[in-house]
């Protein structure tokens, strides 16, 4: 079940609020408004002030250029994202359509969490294998 903060990100005005300090404003294709319309949240780090992540498919993109079209970039890097491919506004969705959409979002979240856990496990297994080889004298 989603928490209230995640639910809020379905709405443009809440995604737009995340773009404080976004490096591209007037005269650019990737303005905060266009970024938020494409489903992005601004998720900067100290090293990367222009990181944006789709709240839905969790695709992170950085290295934005002033002429980049956020919707086109989103489709290019995550062509199956149900949010960027919506045919109507979130507010116009029926309850059934919204629940189906949320079910798809849950799949993206589960895949990301599972992928991170598998990567962490594999990294740990690699370290243990190396330690076992070292202990047994194998090279």
N, C-alpha and C positions, 0 to 999 in steps of 0.2 A: 504494500500500500504506500502510495507516495505521500511525502510530507507536504505541508502547506507551502513551503518555499519553492519546492519543485513545481507544484501546481501553478504557482504564480508566473512561472517562466513561459507558460503557454501564451501569455498576453504580452503584446508588443511593448506596452509602456513599462513593464517590469524588466524586460530584456534591455530596453533602452537605458534604464537607470544604471546598468552595469558599465556603461561606456564613459565614465568619468575619467578624464586624462587620456582618452583615445587620441593617438597622434594625428589622425586624419579628420579634418573638419570640413570647412567650406572649400568649394572648388575641387573636391575629390569625388571619385565614384564610390569609395568605401567610407562614407560618412557614418556616424553612429546610427542614424535612422535606417540607412540601407542595410547595415550589418544586422541590426535588430530585426528588421523585416525578413531577413534570410535565416533567422533562427539563432543567430549567434549571441553569445554572452562575451563580454570582455573579461579575460582571465589573465591579466598581465603578471609577469614575474620581474624580478630585478634586472635580469639579463634580456628579457624579451617584452618590451612594453606593448607590443601589438599582437599578442596571442589572443585568439578568439576561438571559442568552442561552441559547437551546436549543442544547445541544451537537450536536444532530442537524441541524435545519433552519437553524440559525444566526440565527433571529429574535431580535432584541434588543428588550426592553421595559424601560421605566423609568416612573417616576411611580406606583409601586405605592401602593395605599391599603390600610390594615389589613384591610378586608373583601373585598379582591380574591381570587378563587379562582384559583390558578395554572393548574390544568388547564383551566378554562373560558376564562381569558384566552389561554392558549396556543392552544386550538382556535379562539377568536374571531379571532386575529391570524394564524394559520398553520394553517388548517383541514385542509390536505393533508399535514401533517407525519406521516410514517409512524410516528415514535416515539410521539407522543401518541395515535395511533390504534391502537397495538398491542393485540391482544386477549389477549396472555399475557405473562408475565414474560420478560425477556431470558434468564434462566437456563433457561427451558423451551423455548427455540427450538432447532430442529434446526440442524445445521451449514448445510444448504441454506437454511433460512429466515434464518439470521443473515447469510449471504453475500448473499442478495437484499436484505436490509435495509441492509447496508453499501454495496451498489451504489447504492441510493437516496441514502444519505448522501453518497456521492461526487458525485452529481449536484448536490446542494445546494452542496457546496464548490466544484465547478467553476463553477457559475452565479455564485456570489459572486465568485470570483477573476476570472472573465471580465468580469463587470459592472463591477468596480472598474477593470480594465485599460481597458475601453471608455470609462468616464467620464474616466479620466486622459488618454487619447488625445484625446477630444473637447474637453476643457479646453485641452490643448496646441494643438489645431487652431484653436480659437477665438482664442487669443492670437496665433498666427501670422497668421491672417486679419486680425486687428486691426492687427498690425504692418505687414502688406503694404498694407492700405488707407491707413494713415498715411503710409507711404513713398511711395505713388503719389499722394498728395494727395486721395484720395477722402474724402468725408465721410459 
